Amino acid sequence: MIDGPYFVLTVLGVLGTGLMAGVFCGFSTFVMKGLARLPAAPGAAAMKAINGAALTPAFMLVFVGTAVLCVVLAVVTFVVWPDEGTVELLLGSGLYLFGSFGVTSAANVPRNEELGRLDPGTPEAAAYWPTYVSEWTMWNHVRTVASAFAALSYVLALT
């Protein structure tokens, strides 16, 4: 069984990946659906405001801190190679790093940047808004599932 500081790191991994799964799930299940019901201009303006508000130290600590923690857990797992939980720890780290942090960088952030360049009241923003909502939400579903399964994988490593 995992114990000592390694146990604490794994529990923090469960907490971080679980918190991020919850944030992403909230966006997928009701925030984006609510924004999609708005006309393009107020929907885009609201999402731009949300994107700006997300860049707070508290959110970034959980989002980026969890990624750093996943890297630490993966490295420690490779070095220690415990008798139990190795696969689960590496899988949990990979799921979050690639399926959440990586997808955010490669899929969601570029869409946020494109939306950020547009004035919500323009025809360009109105044309982009439905595509943005559809694509951003699809990739957010990936982040939700990846983060949830990362948390589950870390929990299984503890059992």
N, C-alpha and C positions, 0 to 999 in steps of 0.2 A: 504494500500500500504506500502511496505517496505520503510523505510526512515532512515536518519541519518547514523551512523557508519555501521549498518546492510546493508544498501543500498550499501555503499562503498565496504564492504566485498563481497557482491553478484556480483557487477560489476567486481571486481577483480577475482572472481570465473569464470565469463563468459570469461574474458580475458585469464586467465591461461588455462582453459580447451579448449578454442578455439585455443590458440596457440599450445597446444599439439596435438589437432586434426589435425592441419595443418602440423606439423612436421611428425606425423605418416602417414598422407595421402600422403605426398611427398614420403616417403619411400615406401609405398605400390604401388603407381601409377607409379613411374619412377625410383627411386634409385635401388630398388631390381630387377626390370626388367632389368635395365642396367647391374647390376652386374651379373645377371644370364646369360646374353649373353656372358660373358667372359669365357675363359677356367678356370677350377677349381683353379689353382695356383694363377693367378692374381686376380680372383674374391675373393678368400678367403683372400688374402693379403690385398686387398682394404677394405674388410669388417672389418678385424682386425684393420686396420688403422682408419676407421670410428668409430669403437667401442672405441678405445683409445681416439680419439678426442672428443667424446661425453661427456666425463667426465670432462667437463669444469665447472667452477663456474657459468657461465651464463646459460648454459643448466640445470645444477642441481638446480639452483635457481628456474627456471620456473617449472621443473618437480617435484621436491620434495616440493618446496614452494607451488605449487598448491595442492599437497596432504595434506600438513599441513593446508592450507586454507580451504579445503573441510572438514577436521576434525573439524576445528573451526566453520565453518558454520553449520555442523550437530549438534555439541554440543549446540551452541547458539540456534538453532532451537528447539532442545528438551527442553531447559530451558525456552525459551521465548514462544514457541508454538504460533506463530503469527496466526491471523485470516485468513490471506491469504498467499499462497505460501508455506505452510508447506510441502505438498507432493512433490512439485517441488524441493524445497531446499534439502530435504532428498534424493530424487531420484537422483538429480544431484551429490550430494556428494557420494552416493553409486556407481553410474556408474563410476565415476572417480577413486574412491578408489579401487574398486574391478576389474572393467573392464579395467582400464589403469594401475594404479600403481601395483595392485595385479598381473595382467597378466604379466607385465614386470618382476616382481620378480619371478614368478612361471614358466614362459614359455620362455621369450626372453633372460633373463640373463643367465639361465643355458645353453642355446644353444650358446650364446656368449662365455661363459667360455669354453665350449667344443671346439669350433672353436679356441679359444685362445691358447689352449694346443697343437694344431696341427701345424706342420710346413707346410705352404702352398704348398710346392713342393713335399710332400710325397704322396704315394698311399692312405694312410689313409685319408688325407685331401681331395683328389680327390673323394674318395668314400663318404665322409661325406657331401661335398659341396652341391650336389643336394637336399639331405634331409634337410640340414640346410636352404637353400633358401626357400624351400617349406613350412616347418614347421614354420620358423621364420616369413615368410610373412603372413601365415594364422593367427598367433597370433597377428601380427601387424595390420591386418584388424580388429580384435576384439578391439584392443586399439583405432584404428581410430574411429570406430563407437561409442564406449563407451564414448570417449572424446567429440565427436561431440554432442551426445545426452545429455551429462552432461551440455555442454554449452547451448544447447537449453532449457534444463530443468531450468537452472538458469535464462535465459532470460524470460521464461514463469513465473517464480516466481516474476519477476519485473513488470509484466503487470497486 
